[in-house]
Amino acid sequence: MTAFGAMMNPINPEKLLHSKWTAVLPKQKEKHFLVTQLIRDDQEKVIACILEAVITRREYEIDWKGLKNSEQWRQGWS
């Protein structure tokens, strides 16, 4: 556990593309997501990603590091 109480999912940002994620606390019935795009800075470092909700096809841009928070995200579809 971290100082804030949340466990951290181990993630390699270079391997995020097409990975599957489950929201721990789904909003608007959106529970399962797929990483459809990586956003990089000028040095080609991954800084964010686009998550697409499987059911609604809505897209959300998030800081990829947010996926490390196991209180919000689980890797894979469960």
PyMOL Python script that loads the backbone (N, CA, C, O; Angstrom):
from pymol import cmd

cmd.read_pdbstr("""\
ATOM      1  N   MET A   1       0.834  -1.188   0.000  1.00  0.00           N
ATOM      2  CA  MET A   1       0.000   0.000   0.000  1.00  0.00           C
ATOM      3  C   MET A   1       0.876   1.248   0.000  1.00  0.00           C
ATOM      4  O   MET A   1       1.991   1.252   0.523  1.00  0.00           O
ATOM      5  N   THR A   2       0.343   2.296  -0.597  1.00  0.00           N
ATOM      6  CA  THR A   2       1.070   3.556  -0.615  1.00  0.00           C
ATOM      7  C   THR A   2       0.710   4.359   0.631  1.00  0.00           C
ATOM      8  O   THR A   2      -0.097   3.924   1.451  1.00  0.00           O
ATOM      9  N   ALA A   3       1.309   5.517   0.760  1.00  0.00           N
ATOM     10  CA  ALA A   3       1.023   6.383   1.891  1.00  0.00           C
ATOM     11  C   ALA A   3      -0.441   6.815   1.903  1.00  0.00           C
ATOM     12  O   ALA A   3      -0.973   7.172   2.954  1.00  0.00           O
ATOM     13  N   PHE A   4      -1.094   6.786   0.745  1.00  0.00           N
ATOM     14  CA  PHE A   4      -2.487   7.212   0.652  1.00  0.00           C
ATOM     15  C   PHE A   4      -3.451   6.036   0.764  1.00  0.00           C
ATOM     16  O   PHE A   4      -4.664   6.235   0.697  1.00  0.00           O
ATOM     17  N   GLY A   5      -2.943   4.815   0.935  1.00  0.00           N
ATOM     18  CA  GLY A   5      -3.791   3.661   1.139  1.00  0.00           C
ATOM     19  C   GLY A   5      -4.151   2.885  -0.112  1.00  0.00           C
ATOM     20  O   GLY A   5      -4.699   1.789   0.001  1.00  0.00           O
ATOM     21  N   ALA A   6      -3.871   3.398  -1.293  1.00  0.00           N
ATOM     22  CA  ALA A   6      -4.239   2.708  -2.531  1.00  0.00           C
ATOM     23  C   ALA A   6      -3.087   1.836  -3.020  1.00  0.00           C
ATOM     24  O   ALA A   6      -1.923   2.236  -2.974  1.00  0.00           O
ATOM     25  N   MET A   7      -3.423   0.666  -3.478  1.00  0.00           N
ATOM     26  CA  MET A   7      -2.418  -0.201  -4.108  1.00  0.00           C
ATOM     27  C   MET A   7      -2.184   0.336  -5.516  1.00  0.00           C
ATOM     28  O   MET A   7      -3.055   0.981  -6.101  1.00  0.00           O
ATOM     29  N   MET A   8      -1.013   0.065  -6.043  1.00  0.00           N
ATOM     30  CA  MET A   8      -0.680   0.567  -7.366  1.00  0.00           C
ATOM     31  C   MET A   8      -0.561  -0.592  -8.350  1.00  0.00           C
ATOM     32  O   MET A   8       0.158  -1.560  -8.098  1.00  0.00           O
ATOM     33  N   ASN A   9      -1.276  -0.486  -9.480  1.00  0.00           N
ATOM     34  CA  ASN A   9      -1.146  -1.461 -10.554  1.00  0.00           C
ATOM     35  C   ASN A   9       0.193  -1.227 -11.250  1.00  0.00           C
ATOM     36  O   ASN A   9       0.480  -0.089 -11.623  1.00  0.00           O
ATOM     37  N   PRO A  10       1.027  -2.254 -11.442  1.00  0.00           N
ATOM     38  CA  PRO A  10       2.280  -2.055 -12.182  1.00  0.00           C
ATOM     39  C   PRO A  10       1.967  -1.922 -13.678  1.00  0.00           C
ATOM     40  O   PRO A  10       1.294  -2.772 -14.261  1.00  0.00           O
ATOM     41  N   ILE A  11       2.466  -0.848 -14.283  1.00  0.00           N
ATOM     42  CA  ILE A  11       2.148  -0.572 -15.689  1.00  0.00           C
ATOM     43  C   ILE A  11       3.390  -0.112 -16.434  1.00  0.00           C
ATOM     44  O   ILE A  11       4.163   0.706 -15.935  1.00  0.00           O
ATOM     45  N   ASN A  12       3.572  -0.648 -17.634  1.00  0.00           N
ATOM     46  CA  ASN A  12       4.576  -0.145 -18.565  1.00  0.00           C
ATOM     47  C   ASN A  12       3.809   0.690 -19.585  1.00  0.00           C
ATOM     48  O   ASN A  12       3.035   0.129 -20.361  1.00  0.00           O
ATOM     49  N   PRO A  13       3.996   2.024 -19.613  1.00  0.00           N
ATOM     50  CA  PRO A  13       3.197   2.861 -20.518  1.00  0.00           C
ATOM     51  C   PRO A  13       3.357   2.498 -21.997  1.00  0.00           C
ATOM     52  O   PRO A  13       2.459   2.749 -22.800  1.00  0.00           O
ATOM     53  N   GLU A  14       4.488   1.913 -22.351  1.00  0.00           N
ATOM     54  CA  GLU A  14       4.711   1.541 -23.751  1.00  0.00           C
ATOM     55  C   GLU A  14       3.848   0.347 -24.176  1.00  0.00           C
ATOM     56  O   GLU A  14       3.678   0.096 -25.369  1.00  0.00           O
ATOM     57  N   LYS A  15       3.309  -0.382 -23.208  1.00  0.00           N
ATOM     58  CA  LYS A  15       2.499  -1.568 -23.522  1.00  0.00           C
ATOM     59  C   LYS A  15       1.018  -1.344 -23.251  1.00  0.00           C
ATOM     60  O   LYS A  15       0.251  -2.306 -23.203  1.00  0.00           O
ATOM     61  N   LEU A  16       0.601  -0.098 -23.074  1.00  0.00           N
ATOM     62  CA  LEU A  16      -0.791   0.199 -22.755  1.00  0.00           C
ATOM     63  C   LEU A  16      -1.737   0.071 -23.952  1.00  0.00           C
ATOM     64  O   LEU A  16      -2.904  -0.277 -23.771  1.00  0.00           O
ATOM     65  N   LEU A  17      -1.264   0.342 -25.155  1.00  0.00           N
ATOM     66  CA  LEU A  17      -2.134   0.356 -26.317  1.00  0.00           C
ATOM     67  C   LEU A  17      -2.862  -0.975 -26.457  1.00  0.00           C
ATOM     68  O   LEU A  17      -2.242  -2.037 -26.421  1.00  0.00           O
ATOM     69  N   HIS A  18      -4.169  -0.911 -26.617  1.00  0.00           N
ATOM     70  CA  HIS A  18      -5.082  -2.051 -26.770  1.00  0.00           C
ATOM     71  C   HIS A  18      -5.263  -2.857 -25.481  1.00  0.00           C
ATOM     72  O   HIS A  18      -5.840  -3.944 -25.511  1.00  0.00           O
ATOM     73  N   SER A  19      -4.777  -2.335 -24.348  1.00  0.00           N
ATOM     74  CA  SER A  19      -4.999  -3.042 -23.086  1.00  0.00           C
ATOM     75  C   SER A  19      -6.432  -2.802 -22.613  1.00  0.00           C
ATOM     76  O   SER A  19      -7.066  -1.813 -22.983  1.00  0.00           O
ATOM     77  N   LYS A  20      -6.930  -3.726 -21.788  1.00  0.00           N
ATOM     78  CA  LYS A  20      -8.305  -3.697 -21.302  1.00  0.00           C
ATOM     79  C   LYS A  20      -8.316  -3.320 -19.827  1.00  0.00           C
ATOM     80  O   LYS A  20      -7.452  -3.741 -19.059  1.00  0.00           O
ATOM     81  N   TRP A  21      -9.321  -2.509 -19.437  1.00  0.00           N
ATOM     82  CA  TRP A  21      -9.429  -2.033 -18.065  1.00  0.00           C
ATOM     83  C   TRP A  21     -10.867  -2.076 -17.593  1.00  0.00           C
ATOM     84  O   TRP A  21     -11.796  -1.898 -18.381  1.00  0.00           O
ATOM     85  N   THR A  22     -11.044  -2.313 -16.299  1.00  0.00           N
ATOM     86  CA  THR A  22     -12.360  -2.308 -15.672  1.00  0.00           C
ATOM     87  C   THR A  22     -12.383  -1.209 -14.616  1.00  0.00           C
ATOM     88  O   THR A  22     -11.506  -1.136 -13.756  1.00  0.00           O
ATOM     89  N   ALA A  23     -13.406  -0.352 -14.697  1.00  0.00           N
ATOM     90  CA  ALA A  23     -13.583   0.699 -13.687  1.00  0.00           C
ATOM     91  C   ALA A  23     -14.119   0.056 -12.414  1.00  0.00           C
ATOM     92  O   ALA A  23     -15.099  -0.687 -12.465  1.00  0.00           O
ATOM     93  N   VAL A  24     -13.494   0.329 -11.281  1.00  0.00           N
ATOM     94  CA  VAL A  24     -13.934  -0.220  -9.999  1.00  0.00           C
ATOM     95  C   VAL A  24     -15.293   0.363  -9.611  1.00  0.00           C
ATOM     96  O   VAL A  24     -16.156  -0.349  -9.099  1.00  0.00           O
ATOM     97  N   LEU A  25     -15.475   1.651  -9.856  1.00  0.00           N
ATOM     98  CA  LEU A  25     -16.751   2.331  -9.570  1.00  0.00           C
ATOM     99  C   LEU A  25     -17.310   2.891 -10.881  1.00  0.00           C
ATOM    100  O   LEU A  25     -17.098   4.063 -11.193  1.00  0.00           O
ATOM    101  N   PRO A  26     -18.022   2.061 -11.651  1.00  0.00           N
ATOM    102  CA  PRO A  26     -18.515   2.504 -12.964  1.00  0.00           C
ATOM    103  C   PRO A  26     -19.435   3.718 -12.858  1.00  0.00           C
ATOM    104  O   PRO A  26     -20.199   3.864 -11.904  1.00  0.00           O
ATOM    105  N   LYS A  27     -19.338   4.578 -13.860  1.00  0.00           N
ATOM    106  CA  LYS A  27     -20.208   5.752 -13.971  1.00  0.00           C
ATOM    107  C   LYS A  27     -20.959   5.643 -15.287  1.00  0.00           C
ATOM    108  O   LYS A  27     -20.384   5.252 -16.303  1.00  0.00           O
ATOM    109  N   GLN A  28     -22.228   5.982 -15.274  1.00  0.00           N
ATOM    110  CA  GLN A  28     -23.072   5.938 -16.469  1.00  0.00           C
ATOM    111  C   GLN A  28     -23.026   4.559 -17.135  1.00  0.00           C
ATOM    112  O   GLN A  28     -23.029   4.455 -18.362  1.00  0.00           O
ATOM    113  N   LYS A  29     -22.986   3.521 -16.330  1.00  0.00           N
ATOM    114  CA  LYS A  29     -22.970   2.125 -16.778  1.00  0.00           C
ATOM    115  C   LYS A  29     -21.754   1.784 -17.640  1.00  0.00           C
ATOM    116  O   LYS A  29     -21.751   0.768 -18.335  1.00  0.00           O
ATOM    117  N   GLU A  30     -20.726   2.627 -17.597  1.00  0.00           N
ATOM    118  CA  GLU A  30     -19.495   2.361 -18.340  1.00  0.00           C
ATOM    119  C   GLU A  30     -18.509   1.684 -17.395  1.00  0.00           C
ATOM    120  O   GLU A  30     -17.971   2.315 -16.485  1.00  0.00           O
ATOM    121  N   LYS A  31     -18.283   0.405 -17.620  1.00  0.00           N
ATOM    122  CA  LYS A  31     -17.433  -0.371 -16.732  1.00  0.00           C
ATOM    123  C   LYS A  31     -16.168  -0.853 -17.436  1.00  0.00           C
ATOM    124  O   LYS A  31     -15.086  -0.816 -16.849  1.00  0.00           O
ATOM    125  N   HIS A  32     -16.287  -1.298 -18.673  1.00  0.00           N
ATOM    126  CA  HIS A  32     -15.163  -1.873 -19.403  1.00  0.00           C
ATOM    127  C   HIS A  32     -14.629  -0.881 -20.439  1.00  0.00           C
ATOM    128  O   HIS A  32     -15.385  -0.241 -21.170  1.00  0.00           O
ATOM    129  N   PHE A  33     -13.299  -0.779 -20.473  1.00  0.00           N
ATOM    130  CA  PHE A  33     -12.635   0.189 -21.341  1.00  0.00           C
ATOM    131  C   PHE A  33     -11.468  -0.453 -22.074  1.00  0.00           C
ATOM    132  O   PHE A  33     -10.884  -1.436 -21.620  1.00  0.00           O
ATOM    133  N   LEU A  34     -11.147   0.136 -23.222  1.00  0.00           N
ATOM    134  CA  LEU A  34     -10.022  -0.291 -24.033  1.00  0.00           C
ATOM    135  C   LEU A  34      -9.155   0.934 -24.320  1.00  0.00           C
ATOM    136  O   LEU A  34      -9.679   1.988 -24.679  1.00  0.00           O
ATOM    137  N   VAL A  35      -7.837   0.809 -24.165  1.00  0.00           N
ATOM    138  CA  VAL A  35      -6.936   1.910 -24.507  1.00  0.00           C
ATOM    139  C   VAL A  35      -6.789   1.919 -26.033  1.00  0.00           C
ATOM    140  O   VAL A  35      -6.255   0.976 -26.616  1.00  0.00           O
ATOM    141  N   THR A  36      -7.263   2.983 -26.665  1.00  0.00           N
ATOM    142  CA  THR A  36      -7.264   3.052 -28.127  1.00  0.00           C
ATOM    143  C   THR A  36      -6.167   3.939 -28.699  1.00  0.00           C
ATOM    144  O   THR A  36      -5.878   3.882 -29.894  1.00  0.00           O
ATOM    145  N   GLN A  37      -5.555   4.758 -27.848  1.00  0.00           N
ATOM    146  CA  GLN A  37      -4.518   5.670 -28.345  1.00  0.00           C
ATOM    147  C   GLN A  37      -3.608   6.102 -27.203  1.00  0.00           C
ATOM    148  O   GLN A  37      -4.056   6.280 -26.070  1.00  0.00           O
ATOM    149  N   LEU A  38      -2.327   6.268 -27.514  1.00  0.00           N
ATOM    150  CA  LEU A  38      -1.368   6.824 -26.563  1.00  0.00           C
ATOM    151  C   LEU A  38      -1.025   8.234 -27.006  1.00  0.00           C
ATOM    152  O   LEU A  38      -0.838   8.486 -28.196  1.00  0.00           O
ATOM    153  N   ILE A  39      -0.942   9.142 -26.067  1.00  0.00           N
ATOM    154  CA  ILE A  39      -0.589  10.529 -26.360  1.00  0.00           C
ATOM    155  C   ILE A  39       0.812  10.761 -25.820  1.00  0.00           C
ATOM    156  O   ILE A  39       1.109  10.470 -24.661  1.00  0.00           O
ATOM    157  N   ARG A  40       1.665  11.290 -26.684  1.00  0.00           N
ATOM    158  CA  ARG A  40       3.086  11.463 -26.334  1.00  0.00           C
ATOM    159  C   ARG A  40       3.480  12.929 -26.370  1.00  0.00           C
ATOM    160  O   ARG A  40       2.864  13.743 -27.058  1.00  0.00           O
ATOM    161  N   ASP A  41       4.536  13.249 -25.601  1.00  0.00           N
ATOM    162  CA  ASP A  41       5.072  14.608 -25.618  1.00  0.00           C
ATOM    163  C   ASP A  41       6.119  14.721 -26.727  1.00  0.00           C
ATOM    164  O   ASP A  41       6.278  13.805 -27.533  1.00  0.00           O
ATOM    165  N   ASP A  42       6.827  15.842 -26.763  1.00  0.00           N
ATOM    166  CA  ASP A  42       7.830  16.081 -27.805  1.00  0.00           C
ATOM    167  C   ASP A  42       8.992  15.098 -27.768  1.00  0.00           C
ATOM    168  O   ASP A  42       9.654  14.882 -28.783  1.00  0.00           O
ATOM    169  N   GLN A  43       9.243  14.504 -26.616  1.00  0.00           N
ATOM    170  CA  GLN A  43      10.321  13.525 -26.484  1.00  0.00           C
ATOM    171  C   GLN A  43       9.810  12.088 -26.681  1.00  0.00           C
ATOM    172  O   GLN A  43      10.527  11.128 -26.401  1.00  0.00           O
ATOM    173  N   GLU A  44       8.567  11.948 -27.163  1.00  0.00           N
ATOM    174  CA  GLU A  44       7.940  10.642 -27.412  1.00  0.00           C
ATOM    175  C   GLU A  44       7.634   9.861 -26.138  1.00  0.00           C
ATOM    176  O   GLU A  44       7.420   8.650 -26.191  1.00  0.00           O
ATOM    177  N   LYS A  45       7.611  10.540 -25.004  1.00  0.00           N
ATOM    178  CA  LYS A  45       7.253   9.910 -23.731  1.00  0.00           C
ATOM    179  C   LYS A  45       5.724   9.887 -23.615  1.00  0.00           C
ATOM    180  O   LYS A  45       5.066  10.889 -23.893  1.00  0.00           O
ATOM    181  N   VAL A  46       5.160   8.747 -23.206  1.00  0.00           N
ATOM    182  CA  VAL A  46       3.710   8.635 -23.040  1.00  0.00           C
ATOM    183  C   VAL A  46       3.281   9.512 -21.866  1.00  0.00           C
ATOM    184  O   VAL A  46       3.797   9.381 -20.756  1.00  0.00           O
ATOM    185  N   ILE A  47       2.324  10.414 -22.131  1.00  0.00           N
ATOM    186  CA  ILE A  47       1.846  11.308 -21.077  1.00  0.00           C
ATOM    187  C   ILE A  47       0.363  11.102 -20.767  1.00  0.00           C
ATOM    188  O   ILE A  47      -0.110  11.492 -19.700  1.00  0.00           O
ATOM    189  N   ALA A  48      -0.364  10.493 -21.696  1.00  0.00           N
ATOM    190  CA  ALA A  48      -1.799  10.279 -21.503  1.00  0.00           C
ATOM    191  C   ALA A  48      -2.254   9.161 -22.431  1.00  0.00           C
ATOM    192  O   ALA A  48      -1.497   8.674 -23.270  1.00  0.00           O
ATOM    193  N   CYS A  49      -3.502   8.773 -22.258  1.00  0.00           N
ATOM    194  CA  CYS A  49      -4.066   7.769 -23.164  1.00  0.00           C
ATOM    195  C   CYS A  49      -5.545   8.054 -23.360  1.00  0.00           C
ATOM    196  O   CYS A  49      -6.171   8.763 -22.572  1.00  0.00           O
ATOM    197  N   ILE A  50      -6.085   7.488 -24.425  1.00  0.00           N
ATOM    198  CA  ILE A  50      -7.512   7.576 -24.707  1.00  0.00           C
ATOM    199  C   ILE A  50      -8.135   6.241 -24.330  1.00  0.00           C
ATOM    200  O   ILE A  50      -7.741   5.191 -24.837  1.00  0.00           O
ATOM    201  N   LEU A  51      -9.115   6.299 -23.431  1.00  0.00           N
ATOM    202  CA  LEU A  51      -9.885   5.118 -23.050  1.00  0.00           C
ATOM    203  C   LEU A  51     -11.226   5.184 -23.760  1.00  0.00           C
ATOM    204  O   LEU A  51     -11.898   6.216 -23.747  1.00  0.00           O
ATOM    205  N   GLU A  52     -11.611   4.074 -24.380  1.00  0.00           N
ATOM    206  CA  GLU A  52     -12.915   4.004 -25.026  1.00  0.00           C
ATOM    207  C   GLU A  52     -13.799   3.031 -24.255  1.00  0.00           C
ATOM    208  O   GLU A  52     -13.420   1.884 -24.021  1.00  0.00           O
ATOM    209  N   ALA A  53     -14.986   3.504 -23.861  1.00  0.00           N
ATOM    210  CA  ALA A  53     -15.946   2.648 -23.171  1.00  0.00           C
ATOM    211  C   ALA A  53     -16.480   1.629 -24.170  1.00  0.00           C
ATOM    212  O   ALA A  53     -16.890   1.991 -25.272  1.00  0.00           O
ATOM    213  N   VAL A  54     -16.475   0.359 -23.786  1.00  0.00           N
ATOM    214  CA  VAL A  54     -16.868  -0.711 -24.700  1.00  0.00           C
ATOM    215  C   VAL A  54     -18.335  -0.588 -25.114  1.00  0.00           C
ATOM    216  O   VAL A  54     -18.652  -0.745 -26.292  1.00  0.00           O
ATOM    217  N   ILE A  55     -19.222  -0.313 -24.178  1.00  0.00           N
ATOM    218  CA  ILE A  55     -20.655  -0.285 -24.491  1.00  0.00           C
ATOM    219  C   ILE A  55     -21.071   0.974 -25.234  1.00  0.00           C
ATOM    220  O   ILE A  55     -21.792   0.889 -26.228  1.00  0.00           O
ATOM    221  N   THR A  56     -20.632   2.139 -24.772  1.00  0.00           N
ATOM    222  CA  THR A  56     -21.105   3.411 -25.339  1.00  0.00           C
ATOM    223  C   THR A  56     -20.202   3.975 -26.431  1.00  0.00           C
ATOM    224  O   THR A  56     -20.616   4.854 -27.187  1.00  0.00           O
ATOM    225  N   ARG A  57     -18.969   3.472 -26.516  1.00  0.00           N
ATOM    226  CA  ARG A  57     -17.965   3.968 -27.463  1.00  0.00           C
ATOM    227  C   ARG A  57     -17.510   5.401 -27.167  1.00  0.00           C
ATOM    228  O   ARG A  57     -16.830   6.020 -27.986  1.00  0.00           O
ATOM    229  N   ARG A  58     -17.889   5.928 -25.990  1.00  0.00           N
ATOM    230  CA  ARG A  58     -17.401   7.264 -25.606  1.00  0.00           C
ATOM    231  C   ARG A  58     -15.922   7.177 -25.302  1.00  0.00           C
ATOM    232  O   ARG A  58     -15.431   6.160 -24.813  1.00  0.00           O
ATOM    233  N   GLU A  59     -15.216   8.257 -25.597  1.00  0.00           N
ATOM    234  CA  GLU A  59     -13.766   8.302 -25.372  1.00  0.00           C
ATOM    235  C   GLU A  59     -13.435   9.309 -24.288  1.00  0.00           C
ATOM    236  O   GLU A  59     -14.056  10.366 -24.176  1.00  0.00           O
ATOM    237  N   TYR A  60     -12.434   8.950 -23.490  1.00  0.00           N
ATOM    238  CA  TYR A  60     -11.971   9.803 -22.405  1.00  0.00           C
ATOM    239  C   TYR A  60     -10.453   9.883 -22.455  1.00  0.00           C
ATOM    240  O   TYR A  60      -9.777   8.860 -22.565  1.00  0.00           O
ATOM    241  N   GLU A  61      -9.922  11.084 -22.376  1.00  0.00           N
ATOM    242  CA  GLU A  61      -8.471  11.255 -22.282  1.00  0.00           C
ATOM    243  C   GLU A  61      -8.119  11.334 -20.803  1.00  0.00           C
ATOM    244  O   GLU A  61      -8.665  12.151 -20.062  1.00  0.00           O
ATOM    245  N   ILE A  62      -7.188  10.463 -20.384  1.00  0.00           N
ATOM    246  CA  ILE A  62      -6.752  10.484 -18.988  1.00  0.00           C
ATOM    247  C   ILE A  62      -5.227  10.409 -18.930  1.00  0.00           C
ATOM    248  O   ILE A  62      -4.582   9.931 -19.863  1.00  0.00           O
ATOM    249  N   ASP A  63      -4.670  10.882 -17.834  1.00  0.00           N
ATOM    250  CA  ASP A  63      -3.250  10.692 -17.566  1.00  0.00           C
ATOM    251  C   ASP A  63      -3.062   9.193 -17.344  1.00  0.00           C
ATOM    252  O   ASP A  63      -3.742   8.619 -16.494  1.00  0.00           O
ATOM    253  N   TRP A  64      -2.178   8.554 -18.067  1.00  0.00           N
ATOM    254  CA  TRP A  64      -2.009   7.103 -17.978  1.00  0.00           C
ATOM    255  C   TRP A  64      -1.683   6.640 -16.567  1.00  0.00           C
ATOM    256  O   TRP A  64      -1.996   5.511 -16.190  1.00  0.00           O
ATOM    257  N   LYS A  65      -1.056   7.511 -15.786  1.00  0.00           N
ATOM    258  CA  LYS A  65      -0.677   7.139 -14.421  1.00  0.00           C
ATOM    259  C   LYS A  65      -1.894   6.904 -13.530  1.00  0.00           C
ATOM    260  O   LYS A  65      -1.787   6.246 -12.496  1.00  0.00           O
ATOM    261  N   GLY A  66      -3.048   7.439 -13.925  1.00  0.00           N
ATOM    262  CA  GLY A  66      -4.279   7.203 -13.173  1.00  0.00           C
ATOM    263  C   GLY A  66      -4.666   5.730 -13.157  1.00  0.00           C
ATOM    264  O   GLY A  66      -5.332   5.274 -12.227  1.00  0.00           O
ATOM    265  N   LEU A  67      -4.252   4.978 -14.186  1.00  0.00           N
ATOM    266  CA  LEU A  67      -4.552   3.554 -14.252  1.00  0.00           C
ATOM    267  C   LEU A  67      -3.801   2.754 -13.189  1.00  0.00           C
ATOM    268  O   LEU A  67      -4.138   1.597 -12.936  1.00  0.00           O
ATOM    269  N   LYS A  68      -2.803   3.347 -12.571  1.00  0.00           N
ATOM    270  CA  LYS A  68      -2.047   2.675 -11.515  1.00  0.00           C
ATOM    271  C   LYS A  68      -2.855   2.534 -10.232  1.00  0.00           C
ATOM    272  O   LYS A  68      -2.548   1.678  -9.401  1.00  0.00           O
ATOM    273  N   ASN A  69      -3.877   3.356 -10.059  1.00  0.00           N
ATOM    274  CA  ASN A  69      -4.664   3.368  -8.824  1.00  0.00           C
ATOM    275  C   ASN A  69      -5.646   2.196  -8.827  1.00  0.00           C
ATOM    276  O   ASN A  69      -6.637   2.209  -9.558  1.00  0.00           O
ATOM    277  N   SER A  70      -5.368   1.196  -8.015  1.00  0.00           N
ATOM    278  CA  SER A  70      -6.201  -0.011  -7.967  1.00  0.00           C
ATOM    279  C   SER A  70      -7.551   0.235  -7.287  1.00  0.00           C
ATOM    280  O   SER A  70      -8.425  -0.630  -7.336  1.00  0.00           O
ATOM    281  N   GLU A  71      -7.733   1.382  -6.662  1.00  0.00           N
ATOM    282  CA  GLU A  71      -9.044   1.712  -6.100  1.00  0.00           C
ATOM    283  C   GLU A  71      -9.980   2.236  -7.184  1.00  0.00           C
ATOM    284  O   GLU A  71     -11.190   2.321  -6.975  1.00  0.00           O
ATOM    285  N   GLN A  72      -9.415   2.591  -8.356  1.00  0.00           N
ATOM    286  CA  GLN A  72     -10.225   3.094  -9.466  1.00  0.00           C
ATOM    287  C   GLN A  72     -10.237   2.156 -10.665  1.00  0.00           C
ATOM    288  O   GLN A  72     -11.227   2.100 -11.396  1.00  0.00           O
ATOM    289  N   TRP A  73      -9.141   1.413 -10.879  1.00  0.00           N
ATOM    290  CA  TRP A  73      -8.988   0.605 -12.088  1.00  0.00           C
ATOM    291  C   TRP A  73      -8.465  -0.785 -11.787  1.00  0.00           C
ATOM    292  O   TRP A  73      -7.637  -0.975 -10.896  1.00  0.00           O
ATOM    293  N   ARG A  74      -8.966  -1.761 -12.548  1.00  0.00           N
ATOM    294  CA  ARG A  74      -8.428  -3.120 -12.543  1.00  0.00           C
ATOM    295  C   ARG A  74      -8.019  -3.460 -13.964  1.00  0.00           C
ATOM    296  O   ARG A  74      -8.748  -3.178 -14.916  1.00  0.00           O
ATOM    297  N   GLN A  75      -6.850  -4.067 -14.101  1.00  0.00           N
ATOM    298  CA  GLN A  75      -6.394  -4.447 -15.422  1.00  0.00           C
ATOM    299  C   GLN A  75      -7.183  -5.658 -15.898  1.00  0.00           C
ATOM    300  O   GLN A  75      -7.411  -6.592 -15.130  1.00  0.00           O
ATOM    301  N   GLY A  76      -7.597  -5.648 -17.149  1.00  0.00           N
ATOM    302  CA  GLY A  76      -8.421  -6.707 -17.717  1.00  0.00           C
ATOM    303  C   GLY A  76      -9.898  -6.387 -17.536  1.00  0.00           C
ATOM    304  O   GLY A  76     -10.260  -5.356 -16.968  1.00  0.00           O
ATOM    305  N   TRP A  77     -10.744  -7.286 -18.028  1.00  0.00           N
ATOM    306  CA  TRP A  77     -12.197  -7.109 -17.879  1.00  0.00           C
ATOM    307  C   TRP A  77     -12.703  -8.119 -16.873  1.00  0.00           C
ATOM    308  O   TRP A  77     -12.578  -9.329 -17.065  1.00  0.00           O
ATOM    309  N   SER A  78     -13.270  -7.613 -15.808  1.00  0.00           N
ATOM    310  CA  SER A  78     -13.811  -8.518 -14.787  1.00  0.00           C
ATOM    311  C   SER A  78     -15.251  -8.169 -14.491  1.00  0.00           C
ATOM    312  O   SER A  78     -15.884  -8.817 -13.657  1.00  0.00           O
TER     313      SER A  78
END
""", "prot")
cmd.dss("prot")
cmd.show_as("cartoon", "prot")
cmd.util.cbc("prot")
cmd.orient("prot")
